[in-house]
Amino acid sequence: MSSGNPQKSRLRSVLALTAVAVSAALVLAGCSTSSSSGSGDSSSSKVNKISVTLTGGGSDKCAVSSTSVPAGPVTFTVENKSSTGITEVELLQEQKILGEKENLAPGLAKSSFTVTLGGGKYQVYCPGATKELTDFTVTGKAAAASNSSAATLLRQGAKQYATYVDDQVTTMVATTKALQTAVDSGNLTDAQTAYAKARPYYERVESDVDGFVKPGFKATDNAGNLDYLIDMRASNLDPKVGWHGYHAVERDLFQSKAITASTKTLAAELTSNVEELSKLVPSLSYKPEDLANGAAGLLEEVQTEKVTGEEEAFSHIDLVDLAANVEGAEEAFAYMRPGLQKLDPSITKAIAAQFTKTDALLDTYRSSTGLGGFITYDAATKAKDANTISQQVQALQDPLSQLAAKVATA
């Protein structure tokens, strides 16, 4: 889950509970170390490019290079030069977030996301800026979908990927119910084991299922944001809403090491929210750039929250979540791979090789006796291995981050 300002924590939404899926890409919280779409890429000339520059120095400003583009693929490249008050940039349409980048610390590398936009009115939102909202207009209509062999294979892969997401969410419901049962039993060891078993399923598909809000709530209200209610962390706490979800249960099981009436209430609420999410996920449909942006976003989650040890602050099973993020990204890549092979065999081979290296590195941390099947990511392990893990993930993330613009123009 994103780690933005809790007062400005935003729903990364492409749906409301009663809405249908919109056609723009689902984009996750972004690590500012990810590279933008490759310049020199043959697809880059087919993509409209917008730069968003954040500056500070007395007042925090968010400058958008152009406020109008023709319909079609658009790459937004964000650079925080000096602003300490702005940490995220979002593209909005009618209270729905179509794309975003978060964790935009000043001085870090540019980062980007690509979405395909139809004609209409949009807004670039920079929470914390002197002028937070900038109107953005898209003119005309996006071109009809290509019938090239690569584009056809990519669309087929995106359709098939939906089944994978549904399966992960179905299993997440079952394992979360098992966690609630273990909590209700009062057996701390069983509950801790069940917690570790439940965690990977949300982490594998978070980029695909974090866009829902309960009926009766605005998209900006954390009280109705299912992603917030399921996966919020201490660092992302909204005081007006309070703590809910997996990590509130984690706190009780691993920090307090006690199962109380409150723990049981939290576990029951978590099951209810996960079940509600599971009813909504089948309504999602995907475009190839959704898979590409989502895969890159999962790796950004690794860099900003897992490698740092922030995600599982009490249980220290961050390697379980980290591996799940990588697995989810690898699945998205696998469904794109037949089309990518026709589109760009070289980058496809390079990404596949980096996934192999990343998987091999993660295998060295597996443990038959560790919670969730991995060693504990304690302070000593983090100090020793965080940089090695981060560098390998970055080597994978760099070519992977180029795919959204490629598949959007296949």
C-alpha positions in Angstrom: 0.0 0.0 0.0 1.2 3.5 -0.7 2.9 5.5 2.0 1.7 9.0 1.2 0.6 11.8 3.6 -2.2 10.2 5.7 -4.2 13.4 5.4 -3.9 13.2 1.7 -3.8 9.4 1.3 -5.7 8.9 -1.9 -7.7 6.0 -3.3 -5.8 4.5 -6.3 -9.1 4.0 -7.9 -10.5 3.1 -11.3 -13.8 2.0 -9.9 -16.5 2.8 -7.3 -18.5 0.0 -5.9 -21.3 0.4 -8.4 -19.2 1.6 -11.3 -17.9 -0.3 -14.3 -14.2 -0.6 -15.1 -12.9 2.4 -17.0 -10.5 1.9 -19.9 -7.5 3.8 -18.5 -4.6 1.9 -16.9 -4.5 1.0 -13.3 -1.3 2.5 -11.9 0.3 1.9 -8.4 2.2 3.9 -6.1 5.5 4.6 -7.6 9.1 4.4 -6.5 10.9 7.5 -7.7 13.9 5.4 -8.8 12.0 3.7 -11.6 13.1 4.8 -15.0 10.8 6.5 -17.5 9.8 5.0 -20.8 12.9 4.4 -22.8 13.9 7.3 -25.1 15.0 5.9 -28.4 12.2 3.3 -28.2 10.3 3.2 -31.5 7.1 3.4 -29.6 8.1 6.7 -27.9 7.2 8.7 -31.0 3.6 7.4 -30.8 3.1 8.5 -27.2 2.2 12.0 -26.1 4.6 13.1 -23.4 3.8 15.3 -20.4 6.3 16.4 -17.8 5.3 17.3 -14.2 7.9 19.2 -12.2 7.7 19.7 -8.4 9.6 22.6 -6.8 9.8 24.1 -3.3 11.5 27.1 -1.9 8.9 29.1 0.0 5.9 27.6 -1.8 5.4 24.1 -3.3 4.6 24.2 -6.9 3.5 21.6 -9.4 4.2 22.6 -13.0 2.6 20.7 -15.9 4.4 21.1 -19.2 1.1 21.2 -21.3 -2.5 21.1 -20.3 -3.8 19.6 -23.6 -2.9 16.5 -25.7 -4.7 14.6 -28.4 -6.3 11.3 -27.4 -4.2 8.2 -27.2 -1.3 6.9 -25.1 0.2 9.5 -22.8 3.3 9.2 -20.7 3.5 11.4 -17.6 7.1 11.9 -16.3 7.3 13.3 -12.9 10.4 14.9 -11.3 10.6 16.4 -7.8 13.4 18.9 -7.9 13.0 20.5 -4.5 9.5 20.2 -3.0 9.2 18.7 0.5 5.5 19.3 0.6 4.5 17.3 -2.4 5.1 13.5 -2.5 2.6 12.3 -5.1 1.1 13.3 -8.4 -2.2 11.8 -9.7 -4.3 12.0 -12.9 -8.0 12.3 -12.1 -11.2 12.1 -14.0 -14.5 12.4 -12.1 -13.0 11.5 -8.8 -11.3 8.4 -10.2 -7.5 8.1 -10.2 -6.3 6.9 -13.5 -2.6 7.0 -12.9 -0.2 8.2 -10.1 3.3 8.3 -8.8 4.0 8.4 -5.1 7.0 8.5 -2.7 8.4 11.4 -4.8 11.3 12.5 -2.6 13.1 15.6 -3.8 16.3 15.0 -5.8 15.5 11.4 -6.8 15.3 10.2 -10.4 12.4 11.0 -12.7 9.6 8.4 -12.8 6.7 7.9 -15.2 3.5 6.1 -16.0 1.7 5.6 -19.3 -2.1 5.6 -19.8 -4.3 5.5 -22.9 -6.8 8.4 -22.7 -9.9 9.2 -24.6 -11.2 12.7 -25.2 -12.5 14.5 -22.2 -11.7 16.6 -19.1 -9.1 15.5 -16.6 -7.1 17.0 -13.7 -3.5 16.7 -12.6 -3.6 16.6 -8.8 -0.6 17.4 -6.6 -1.7 17.3 -3.0 0.2 19.8 -0.9 1.0 22.2 -3.8 0.0 25.8 -3.7 -2.3 25.0 -6.7 -3.3 21.4 -6.2 -5.4 20.9 -9.2 -4.5 21.6 -12.9 -7.1 21.1 -15.5 -6.0 18.8 -18.3 -7.8 18.3 -21.6 -7.7 15.4 -24.0 -9.0 16.1 -27.5 -10.5 13.8 -30.1 -10.8 10.0 -29.9 -8.1 7.4 -29.3 -7.3 5.3 -32.4 -9.0 2.0 -32.8 -7.2 -1.0 -31.3 -4.5 -2.4 -33.5 -5.1 -5.7 -35.1 -1.3 -6.5 -35.3 -0.3 -10.0 -34.2 1.5 -8.5 -31.2 -1.4 -6.4 -30.1 -3.8 -9.3 -30.5 -1.6 -11.6 -28.3 -1.2 -8.8 -25.7 -5.0 -8.4 -25.5 -5.5 -12.1 -25.2 -2.9 -12.2 -22.4 -4.6 -9.3 -20.5 -8.0 -11.2 -20.7 -6.4 -14.4 -19.4 -4.7 -12.5 -16.6 -8.0 -11.6 -15.1 -8.5 -15.3 -14.2 -5.2 -15.3 -12.3 -6.3 -12.2 -10.3 -9.7 -13.8 -9.5 -7.9 -17.0 -8.3 -5.6 -15.1 -6.0 -8.4 -13.1 -4.4 -10.5 -16.3 -3.9 -7.6 -17.9 -2.0 -7.0 -14.6 -0.1 -10.6 -14.9 1.2 -10.0 -18.5 2.3 -6.7 -17.7 4.1 -8.1 -14.6 5.7 -11.0 -16.6 7.1 -8.5 -19.1 8.4 -6.7 -16.3 10.1 -9.9 -15.1 11.7 -10.6 -18.7 12.9 -7.1 -18.9 14.5 -7.5 -15.6 16.2 -10.9 -16.6 17.5 -9.4 -19.8 18.9 -7.0 -17.6 21.1 -4.0 -19.7 20.0 -1.2 -17.1 19.4 1.1 -19.5 17.5 -1.6 -20.7 15.2 -2.7 -17.1 14.6 0.8 -16.0 13.7 1.2 -18.9 11.3 -2.1 -18.1 9.7 -1.2 -14.5 9.3 2.0 -15.3 7.4 0.0 -17.7 5.1 -2.6 -15.1 4.3 -0.3 -12.2 3.4 1.0 -13.2 -0.1 -2.3 -13.2 -2.0 -3.0 -9.5 -1.6 0.6 -8.6 -2.3 0.6 -10.5 -5.6 -2.3 -8.6 -7.1 -2.5 -5.3 -5.1 -1.9 -3.3 -8.2 -5.1 -4.7 -9.7 -7.5 -4.7 -6.7 -6.7 -1.5 -4.8 -9.2 0.7 -6.6 -12.5 0.1 -4.8 -14.5 2.3 -2.4 -17.5 1.3 -0.3 -20.9 2.8 -1.3 -21.7 6.1 0.4 -18.1 7.3 0.6 -16.1 9.7 -1.6 -13.0 8.4 -3.4 -10.9 10.6 -1.2 -12.2 9.2 2.1 -10.1 6.5 3.7 -13.0 5.3 5.7 -14.4 3.8 2.6 -11.2 2.9 0.8 -11.0 -0.9 0.8 -7.2 -0.9 0.1 -6.7 1.4 3.1 -9.0 -0.8 5.3 -7.3 -4.0 4.3 -3.6 -3.1 4.0 -2.9 0.1 5.8 0.4 0.4 7.8 1.4 2.4 10.8 3.3 4.9 8.6 0.1 5.5 6.6 -2.3 5.9 9.5 -5.2 8.3 9.0 -6.0 9.4 12.6 -9.6 10.2 11.5 -10.2 6.6 10.4 -8.0 4.7 12.9 -6.2 1.4 12.3 -7.7 -1.5 10.5 -6.7 -4.5 8.4 -3.9 -7.0 8.2 -1.3 -4.9 9.9 -3.5 -4.0 12.9 -3.9 -7.7 13.5 -0.2 -8.1 12.9 0.5 -5.5 15.6 -1.5 -7.5 18.2 -0.1 -10.9 17.3 3.6 -10.0 17.0 4.2 -6.8 19.0 1.7 -7.2 21.8 1.8 -11.0 21.5 -1.8 -11.1 22.8 -5.2 -11.9 21.3 -7.8 -9.6 22.8 -11.4 -8.8 22.1 -10.2 -6.0 19.9 -8.0 -8.4 17.9 -11.0 -10.6 17.2 -13.1 -7.6 16.1 -10.3 -6.5 13.7 -9.9 -10.0 12.3 -13.7 -10.3 11.7 -13.7 -6.8 10.0 -10.8 -7.8 7.8 -12.6 -10.9 6.6 -15.7 -8.9 5.8 -13.7 -6.3 3.8 -11.8 -9.0 1.9 -15.1 -10.8 1.1 -16.5 -7.5 -0.1 -13.5 -7.0 -2.3 -13.8 -10.5 -3.8 -17.3 -9.7 -5.0 -16.0 -6.7 -6.9 -12.9 -8.0 -8.5 -14.6 -10.1 -11.3 -15.9 -6.8 -12.7 -12.4 -5.7 -13.6 -11.1 -5.9 -17.2 -7.5 -5.2 -18.2 -5.6 -3.6 -21.0 -2.0 -4.6 -21.8 -0.6 -1.4 -20.3 -2.5 -2.2 -17.0 -0.4 -5.4 -16.7 2.8 -3.5 -17.5 2.1 -0.6 -15.1 1.0 -3.0 -12.4 4.1 -5.2 -12.7 6.3 -2.2 -12.5 4.3 -0.9 -9.5 4.7 -4.1 -7.6 8.5 -3.8 -7.9 8.3 -0.2 -6.8 6.4 -1.6 -3.7 9.5 -3.8 -3.1 11.8 -0.9 -3.2 9.8 1.6 -1.1 8.2 -0.7 1.5 9.6 -4.2 1.6 13.3 -3.7 1.4 13.1 -1.0 4.0 11.2 -3.4 6.4 8.3 -1.0 6.6 5.6 -3.3 5.5 5.8 -6.0 8.2 7.1 -3.8 11.0 6.0 -6.3 13.8 6.2 -9.7 12.2 9.3 -9.1 10.1 8.0 -11.4 7.3 8.8 -8.7 4.7 10.6 -11.3 2.5 7.2 -13.2 2.2 5.6 -10.0 0.9 8.6 -9.1 -1.2 8.6 -12.5 -2.9 4.8 -12.2 -3.5 5.3 -8.8 -5.2 7.9 -10.3 -7.5 5.7 -13.3 -8.2 2.8 -11.0 -9.1 5.0 -9.0 -11.5 6.3 -12.2 -13.0 2.8 -13.5 -13.7 1.8 -10.2 -15.4 5.0 -10.4 -17.5 4.2 -14.1 -18.4 0.8 -13.2 -19.7 2.3 -10.4 -21.8 5.3 -12.4 -23.0 3.8 -13.9 -26.2 2.9 -10.5 -27.5 6.1 -8.9 -26.2 8.2 -11.5 -27.9 6.8 -10.3 -31.3 6.9 -6.7 -30.2 10.5 -6.6 -28.9 12.3 -9.9 -28.5 15.4 -8.2 -27.0 13.8 -6.5 -24.0 11.6 -9.6 -23.5 14.7 -11.7 -23.2 16.4 -9.2 -20.9 13.4 -9.0 -18.5 13.1 -12.8 -18.4 16.8 -13.1 -17.5 16.4 -10.6 -14.7 13.4 -12.4 -13.3 15.5 -15.6 -13.3 18.2 -13.8 -11.3 15.8 -12.3 -8.9 14.0 -15.6 -8.3 17.4 -17.3 -7.6 18.3 -14.5 -5.1 15.1 -14.8 -3.3 15.4 -18.6 -3.1 18.5 -18.1 -0.9 16.3 -16.6 1.8 13.7 -19.5 1.8 13.4 -21.5 5.0 11.3 -24.6 5.8 10.9 -23.4 9.4 10.4 -19.7 8.8 7.0 -18.1 8.9 5.6 -18.0 5.4 8.6 -20.0 4.2 11.3 -17.3 4.5 13.8 -16.3 7.1 13.0 -13.4 9.3 13.8 -10.0 7.9 15.3 -8.7 11.1 17.6 -5.7 11.5 20.7 -7.9 10.9 19.4 -9.4 7.7 18.3 -6.0 6.5 21.6 -4.4 7.2 23.4 -7.3 5.5 21.2 -7.9 2.5 18.9 -4.9 1.7 21.3 -3.4 -0.7 21.8 -6.6 -2.6 18.1 -7.2 -2.9 17.4 -3.6 -4.0 20.1 -3.6 -6.7 18.8 -6.9 -8.2 15.2 -5.7 -8.1 16.3 -2.4 -9.7 18.0 -4.3 -12.5 14.7 -6.0 -13.2 12.6 -2.9 -12.7 14.6 -0.8 -15.2 13.6 -2.7 -18.4 10.2 -3.6 -17.0 9.3 0.0 -16.5 9.6 0.6 -20.3 6.8 -1.8 -21.2 3.7 0.3 -20.7 4.5 2.7 -23.5 5.5 -0.2 -25.8 2.3 -2.3 -25.3 0.1 0.8 -25.4 1.3 1.4 -29.0 1.7 -2.2 -30.2 
